[in-house]
């Protein structure tokens, strides 16, 4: 008897959270993809990764749900100009972010928050920016794999 009551309670909680979650804004970072970084210098000494195109500029692509009222974007903990917060954003945003020479070859973290009257949804992406060159591969620091 106790198991049935517990199962009904768990089912009710799952249903309630599922119904309530529909109102929270959804947001996804489409590019750059989130990466999990494994640094193994001996194994990855000869790894080559593609360079950042366009003179150190990456294009952040963010997709958010139609219920999003505000979009907040930060790069390495600093607000991205124009998105701190940006009211009534488009569902698909493409934002140019310049990566300086000092920031290249270091882990970069992008945070994106979508907000509406019900709540906030935040996602993060982390990646290693590889220095700019005109379309060639550069030696990478460690290895990176997508997940």
Rosetta blueprint (number, residue, H / E / L):
1 X L
2 X H
3 X H
4 X H
5 X H
6 X H
7 X H
8 X H
9 X H
10 X H
11 X H
12 X H
13 X H
14 X H
15 X H
16 X H
17 X H
18 X H
19 X H
20 X H
21 X H
22 X L
23 X L
24 X L
25 X L
26 X L
27 X E
28 X E
29 X E
30 X E
31 X E
32 X L
33 X L
34 X L
35 X E
36 X E
37 X E
38 X E
39 X L
40 X L
41 X L
42 X L
43 X L
44 X L
45 X L
46 X L
47 X L
48 X E
49 X E
50 X E
51 X L
52 X L
53 X L
54 X H
55 X H
56 X H
57 X E
58 X E
59 X E
60 X E
61 X E
62 X E
63 X E
64 X E
65 X L
66 X L
67 X L
68 X L
69 X L
70 X E
71 X E
72 X E
73 X E
74 X E
75 X E
76 X L
77 X L
78 X E
79 X E
80 X L
81 X L
82 X L
83 X L
84 X L
85 X L
86 X E
87 X E
88 X L
89 X L
90 X L
91 X L
92 X E
93 X E
94 X E
95 X E
96 X E
97 X E
98 X E
99 X L
100 X L
101 X H
102 X H
103 X H
104 X L
105 X L
106 X L
107 X E
108 X E
109 X E
110 X E
111 X E
112 X E
113 X E
114 X E
115 X E
116 X L
117 X L
118 X L
119 X L
120 X E
121 X E
122 X E
123 X E
124 X E
125 X E
126 X E
127 X E
128 X E
129 X L
130 X L
131 X L
132 X L
133 X L
134 X L
135 X L
136 X L
137 X E
138 X E
139 X E
140 X L
141 X L
142 X L
143 X E
144 X E
145 X E
146 X E
147 X L
